[in-house]
Amino acid sequence: MLRVCWVPMNYKGSSASIRITIWNISQYLSKVGSNYGVSVSDFVEEKYSEDVDYLAEKYDILVTNKMGYCPKNKIKIRFIDDSINFTKECISRYDAVVSTSNYHSQNYMRPVVGDKAFVIEEALETPIELCKIHSDVEKPRIVWCGSSGNVTYVQDVLDKIKSAGYNLDIIAGKGYGNVEWSLETVWDNIVKNDIAIVPSIRGIRDGFDFEAKTSGRIAMYMALGVPVIATPLPSAMEIISPGINGCFANSIEEFLELINVLSNKKLRIAVSDNAREMIYQNHSVEFIANQWVNLFNKLLKAVR
């Protein structure tokens, strides 16, 4: 039985990226891992997180996002999501480096670690039974959901939509929105709305490459049955087929135009049904967990 240990920087799913990418996967595999020939720990106890000898003796593979955490003589996987702030020396010490988008892997990881770069996308965490029920509306309700730090980057789009007379829910933490973000309420608050928007600036800003953003937010809306209008970032272009399971907008004017188009109930239902079917096939916890297990086995085979 392959023994895998998760050594996160933040414990118990305290950050969104950790929760979506490895916390939920570890929880799933801890229950059904025996079906895959894998024994998966819960997140390692904090008192052991820096005890390299203890972990190296007990586990075959360590998965971490802790910068510099790299015990010798053990298979080590560094999960780096979409960050571009890393050193070549640190990253090169790992047996595998996992990104959550192809763009990030191809442009930032492969030039540094070559074939040790892998892509495993974020897994859905929305309850499958929760889905928007669309109805005829005079003017659709719009939702934007994101971190408080990202509100300022899209404020002009949000302001234009509100000034056009649409009811807009901004779901964000720290008082940045009119609806406070909470894991217990966010999905119910999203499905109160008719259309979701995912605007983004392009290129590098404040030490972050927005082209490297993951498709996780779009996938969440798709899973909840809320049609999405998004800026065509690379990850978005991999899962959205325009007019079929979502829409792309390159400007504020295009966002407003497409909101008007999606005011049609039948179109919203068609788009959301297509999106929901596709996303549960390719982003379910089971599907993504299988990709992690395949990576574990590939690395183990390489060292034998």
Backbone torsions as a table, in degrees:
resi	resn	phi	psi	omega
1	MET	NA	124.4	179.4
2	LEU	-72.9	126.7	-176.5
3	ARG	-102.5	120.1	-175.8
4	VAL	-119.5	135.8	178.9
5	CYS	-123.6	135.9	178.0
6	TRP	-101.2	124.9	-178.1
7	VAL	-122.6	82.9	-174.6
8	PRO	-85.3	159.7	174.7
9	MET	-75.0	-32.8	178.6
10	ASN	-119.4	130.6	-173.7
11	TYR	-89.8	153.6	171.8
12	LYS	56.5	37.1	173.6
13	GLY	66.4	32.9	-174.1
14	SER	-74.2	-16.3	174.7
15	SER	-119.2	149.7	-173.7
16	ALA	-60.9	-45.0	-176.5
17	SER	-64.6	-38.4	178.7
18	ILE	-69.2	-42.2	-178.0
19	ARG	-62.2	-47.9	-174.9
20	ILE	-71.1	-36.8	-170.2
21	THR	-89.8	-48.1	-176.7
22	ILE	-121.7	-26.4	179.3
23	TRP	-64.5	-50.1	-179.2
24	ASN	-65.6	-34.9	178.1
25	ILE	-67.1	-42.9	-179.9
26	SER	-63.8	-38.5	178.5
27	GLN	-65.0	-40.5	179.3
28	TYR	-65.9	-47.8	-177.5
29	LEU	-70.7	-25.6	176.9
30	SER	-66.6	-23.5	179.9
31	LYS	-91.5	-39.1	-173.0
32	VAL	-121.2	9.9	-175.5
33	GLY	-57.9	-30.5	-179.4
34	SER	-60.7	-27.3	177.2
35	ASN	-66.5	-24.2	-179.8
36	TYR	-100.4	-1.7	-174.3
37	GLY	75.5	29.0	-176.4
38	VAL	-127.5	132.6	172.0
39	SER	-106.7	115.9	-173.2
40	VAL	-113.5	130.5	177.3
41	SER	-74.8	159.1	162.0
42	ASP	-67.7	174.7	174.4
43	PHE	-56.3	132.0	-173.5
44	VAL	-59.1	143.6	179.3
45	GLU	-58.1	140.1	-174.4
46	GLU	-58.1	-33.7	-177.3
47	LYS	-67.2	-18.6	179.4
48	TYR	-102.9	-3.3	-171.0
49	SER	-63.3	-25.6	179.0
50	GLU	-104.9	1.8	-178.1
51	ASP	-89.6	86.9	-174.4
52	VAL	-61.1	-42.6	-177.7
53	ASP	-62.9	-41.0	-179.6
54	TYR	-62.7	-47.1	-177.8
55	LEU	-69.6	-39.0	-179.1
56	ALA	-64.9	-31.4	-179.9
57	GLU	-77.2	-33.0	-170.6
58	LYS	-92.5	-26.5	-172.3
59	TYR	-125.8	156.4	178.2
60	ASP	-90.1	-36.6	-176.3
61	ILE	-132.5	135.3	175.8
62	LEU	-114.4	130.5	177.0
63	VAL	-114.2	124.8	-175.3
64	THR	-146.4	157.8	167.6
65	ASN	-118.3	15.9	-178.4
66	LYS	-82.2	117.2	-179.1
67	MET	-58.9	123.6	176.5
68	GLY	84.8	-5.2	-179.2
69	TYR	-78.7	104.6	-169.4
70	CYS	-153.2	74.8	179.0
71	PRO	-63.8	147.7	-177.5
72	LYS	-78.4	160.9	173.4
73	ASN	55.8	40.6	178.3
74	LYS	-152.0	146.7	177.0
75	ILE	-70.5	125.2	-174.6
76	LYS	-125.4	129.3	177.7
77	ILE	-116.1	125.0	177.0
78	ARG	-102.2	118.6	174.4
79	PHE	-92.0	122.9	-171.2
80	ILE	-123.5	6.9	-176.6
81	ASP	35.8	-118.6	-174.3
82	ASP	-117.4	20.9	-179.9
83	SER	-72.4	146.0	173.8
84	ILE	-115.4	9.3	-179.7
85	ASN	-101.0	92.7	-179.6
86	PHE	-155.2	165.2	176.5
87	THR	-109.5	145.4	179.1
88	LYS	-59.6	-39.8	-178.6
89	GLU	-60.5	-43.4	-178.0
90	CYS	-69.2	-48.8	-175.5
91	ILE	-64.2	-36.0	-175.2
92	SER	-66.9	-15.1	-177.0
93	ARG	-79.9	-8.9	-175.8
94	TYR	-93.6	154.8	177.7
95	ASP	-80.4	-22.5	176.6
96	ALA	-155.1	143.3	176.7
97	VAL	-124.7	120.9	-173.6
98	VAL	-105.1	122.8	172.8
99	SER	-103.3	163.9	178.2
100	THR	-104.7	5.7	174.6
101	SER	-145.7	146.5	178.7
102	ASN	-62.1	-38.8	-179.6
103	TYR	-60.0	-46.5	-179.4
104	HIS	-62.9	-43.5	-179.0
105	SER	-64.8	-46.7	-176.1
106	GLN	-69.2	-37.0	-174.1
107	ASN	-93.6	-21.6	-176.0
108	TYR	-122.0	-35.7	-176.1
109	MET	-90.4	-49.5	-176.9
110	ARG	-59.2	-39.1	177.3
111	PRO	-61.8	-20.1	-177.3
112	VAL	-99.9	-46.9	-172.7
113	VAL	-115.8	0.4	176.2
114	GLY	60.9	-127.0	-175.7
115	ASP	-71.3	-3.3	176.0
116	LYS	-83.1	-1.6	178.5
117	ALA	-88.5	131.4	-180.0
118	PHE	-132.6	158.8	177.4
119	VAL	-122.1	122.5	170.8
120	ILE	-132.7	116.0	-173.9
121	GLU	-76.0	169.5	-179.6
122	GLU	-71.0	146.3	179.3
123	ALA	-95.1	149.2	176.3
124	LEU	-66.0	147.1	172.5
125	GLU	-128.4	4.5	179.5
126	THR	-74.4	143.5	178.1
127	PRO	-68.5	129.1	-173.3
128	ILE	-63.2	-25.2	-178.7
129	GLU	-76.8	-13.9	-179.0
130	LEU	-91.2	120.7	-178.7
131	CYS	-150.9	137.7	178.6
132	LYS	-59.8	131.9	171.7
133	ILE	-102.7	111.8	-174.7
134	HIS	-83.1	144.9	178.7
135	SER	-137.9	168.1	176.6
136	ASP	-67.5	131.3	179.3
137	VAL	-135.3	147.7	177.4
138	GLU	-71.6	-40.6	177.5
139	LYS	-143.2	122.8	-176.0
140	PRO	-65.9	147.6	173.0
141	ARG	-84.7	138.7	-175.5
142	ILE	-113.2	145.0	177.8
143	VAL	-130.9	139.2	168.5
144	TRP	-126.1	132.9	-179.7
145	CYS	-132.2	130.9	-179.4
146	GLY	-174.5	-179.8	179.3
147	SER	-73.4	153.9	-178.6
148	SER	-59.8	-32.9	-178.6
149	GLY	-69.1	-19.8	-178.2
150	ASN	-91.7	-11.4	-177.4
151	VAL	-58.4	-43.0	-175.7
152	THR	-63.8	-29.3	-178.9
153	TYR	-70.8	-24.0	-176.0
154	VAL	-119.5	13.9	-174.4
155	GLN	-58.7	-36.0	-178.3
156	ASP	-65.0	-38.7	177.8
157	VAL	-66.2	-45.6	-179.5
158	LEU	-61.3	-42.8	-179.5
159	ASP	-63.9	-41.4	-179.6
160	LYS	-64.6	-39.2	179.8
161	ILE	-66.8	-41.7	177.4
162	LYS	-65.6	-40.7	-178.8
163	SER	-69.0	-20.1	176.6
164	ALA	-80.9	0.5	174.4
165	GLY	94.6	10.0	179.8
166	TYR	-87.8	144.7	172.3
167	ASN	-77.3	117.2	-174.5
168	LEU	-119.7	120.2	172.4
169	ASP	-93.7	121.1	174.7
170	ILE	-105.3	107.4	-177.3
171	ILE	-97.4	108.7	-176.9
172	ALA	-154.8	158.7	-179.9
173	GLY	-88.6	176.9	173.9
174	LYS	58.9	28.7	175.7
175	GLY	76.0	11.3	-178.5
176	TYR	-79.7	-15.0	-179.4
177	GLY	-119.8	175.7	174.3
178	ASN	-89.2	-7.1	173.3
179	VAL	-128.0	120.1	-177.6
180	GLU	-72.8	134.7	179.8
181	TRP	-73.9	133.6	173.4
182	SER	-151.9	136.8	-179.6
183	LEU	-61.8	-27.9	-178.7
184	GLU	-75.0	-23.4	-173.4
185	THR	-122.5	-11.1	-168.3
186	VAL	-61.6	-41.2	-176.5
187	TRP	-69.1	-40.7	177.0
188	ASP	-63.6	-37.1	178.7
189	ASN	-68.9	-34.0	178.9
190	ILE	-66.2	-46.1	-175.1
191	VAL	-73.2	-3.6	171.2
192	LYS	-72.8	-13.7	-176.1
193	ASN	-105.2	166.7	-174.1
194	ASP	-102.5	-29.4	-176.4
195	ILE	-141.0	138.7	175.9
196	ALA	-108.1	142.8	176.8
197	ILE	-118.6	141.1	177.8
198	VAL	-131.7	71.8	176.3
199	PRO	-77.5	157.1	177.8
200	SER	-154.2	149.2	168.1
201	ILE	-77.1	168.2	-177.4
202	ARG	-113.7	155.8	174.1
203	GLY	78.7	-164.6	-176.0
204	ILE	-94.2	130.7	178.1
205	ARG	-145.8	131.7	176.7
206	ASP	54.1	39.6	176.7
207	GLY	76.5	15.3	179.4
208	PHE	-130.8	135.2	177.6
209	ASP	-94.5	105.9	-176.9
210	PHE	-67.3	-19.9	175.6
211	GLU	-66.7	-20.9	-177.1
212	ALA	-90.3	2.3	-179.1
213	LYS	-59.6	148.4	-179.6
214	THR	-82.2	172.4	178.6
215	SER	-95.6	11.2	-174.4
216	GLY	-57.0	-41.3	-178.8
217	ARG	-66.5	-42.9	178.6
218	ILE	-62.9	-43.5	-180.0
219	ALA	-60.1	-38.8	178.6
220	MET	-60.6	-47.6	179.0
221	TYR	-62.3	-43.1	179.6
222	MET	-58.5	-44.1	-178.8
223	ALA	-64.2	-29.7	-179.4
224	LEU	-87.2	-0.8	177.7
225	GLY	77.7	22.9	178.5
226	VAL	-107.1	116.1	-177.7
227	PRO	-61.0	144.5	-171.4
228	VAL	-114.9	137.7	167.6
229	ILE	-116.4	123.0	-173.1
230	ALA	-135.7	155.5	167.7
231	THR	-67.5	136.1	-176.1
232	PRO	-76.6	66.5	171.9
233	LEU	-71.7	160.2	-177.0
234	PRO	-52.3	-45.4	-178.8
235	SER	-67.3	-34.9	178.3
236	ALA	-66.3	-37.1	-178.8
237	MET	-68.8	-17.6	178.6
238	GLU	-80.3	-20.5	-177.1
239	ILE	-120.0	-15.1	179.8
240	ILE	-100.1	125.8	169.1
241	SER	-103.5	105.6	-171.0
242	PRO	-53.0	129.7	178.4
243	GLY	83.7	-10.3	-178.6
244	ILE	-107.3	-53.6	178.7
245	ASN	-128.1	16.1	179.4
246	GLY	167.8	-176.8	-177.8
247	CYS	-141.2	153.8	176.1
248	PHE	-113.0	141.3	175.7
249	ALA	-133.8	133.2	-179.3
250	ASN	-103.7	-2.6	-178.2
251	SER	-153.2	167.0	176.9
252	ILE	-60.4	-39.3	-179.4
253	GLU	-62.6	-39.3	179.5
254	GLU	-69.8	-35.9	175.1
255	PHE	-59.8	-46.9	-179.3
256	LEU	-65.0	-39.5	179.6
257	GLU	-63.5	-44.3	-177.8
258	LEU	-72.9	-31.2	173.1
259	ILE	-60.2	-42.1	178.3
260	ASN	-63.6	-42.4	179.0
261	VAL	-61.4	-42.7	-177.8
262	LEU	-79.5	5.8	172.0
263	SER	-66.3	-19.4	178.9
264	ASN	-73.1	119.8	-175.7
265	LYS	-60.1	-45.3	-177.6
266	LYS	-62.0	-37.8	179.6
267	LEU	-69.0	-41.4	177.9
268	ARG	-60.6	-42.3	179.9
269	ILE	-64.6	-44.7	-178.8
270	ALA	-62.7	-46.5	-179.0
271	VAL	-64.1	-45.2	-176.8
272	SER	-70.1	-35.8	177.3
273	ASP	-64.0	-44.1	178.5
274	ASN	-62.8	-42.1	-177.9
275	ALA	-66.5	-44.4	-177.1
276	ARG	-63.9	-42.4	179.2
277	GLU	-62.7	-45.0	-178.5
278	MET	-66.3	-43.3	-171.6
279	ILE	-71.5	-34.3	178.8
280	TYR	-73.0	-21.1	175.7
281	GLN	-75.5	-32.1	-169.7
282	ASN	-115.4	-6.2	-176.9
283	HIS	-134.2	12.1	178.6
284	SER	-66.4	159.7	177.8
285	VAL	-58.8	-41.3	179.9
286	GLU	-61.0	-44.0	-178.3
287	PHE	-64.6	-46.2	-178.1
288	ILE	-71.5	-37.2	177.7
289	ALA	-60.8	-37.6	178.7
290	ASN	-63.3	-34.7	177.8
291	GLN	-67.3	-38.7	176.6
292	TRP	-63.9	-43.7	180.0
293	VAL	-63.1	-40.5	177.1
294	ASN	-60.3	-39.2	178.1
295	LEU	-66.5	-44.3	178.1
296	PHE	-55.5	-48.9	-177.1
297	ASN	-66.2	-36.9	178.7
298	LYS	-63.9	-43.5	-179.8
299	LEU	-68.1	-40.2	179.4
300	LEU	-64.7	-40.4	179.1
301	LYS	-64.5	-34.6	-177.0
302	ALA	-68.0	-27.3	-177.0
303	VAL	-95.0	-4.4	-178.9
304	ARG	-94.5	NA	NA
